Amino acid sequence: MFAIIESGGKQYKVAEGDTIRVELLDTEAGSVFEIDKVLAVYDDNDFRVGKPYLEDAKVACKVVEHGKGKKVVVFHYKPKKNIRTKNGHRQPYTKLQIESIKVAE
């Protein structure tokens, strides 16, 4: 069984027991919450697709940790003008553990 969920404007294919990294969520580490933006669910040759979301499907997730990704170096320059700027960026994320996928019959 797997589901396709939406979080932070991005879509993720998840199954029970998976660990994913999504955009930073405003939740505490160790807490459990449900994602109700489920786009599709596949369960034993039964594939359901929402318009845009399935109303009777939820995915229970546990927040493992919050953190920052690897540094991305942003370098701007203009040739022959002696203009150079170097910036770095670390994108914050939330690591989620997928507990269960619930679909009402």
Order of alpha helices (4+ residues) and beta strands (2+ residues): beta-beta-beta-beta-beta-beta-beta-beta-beta-beta
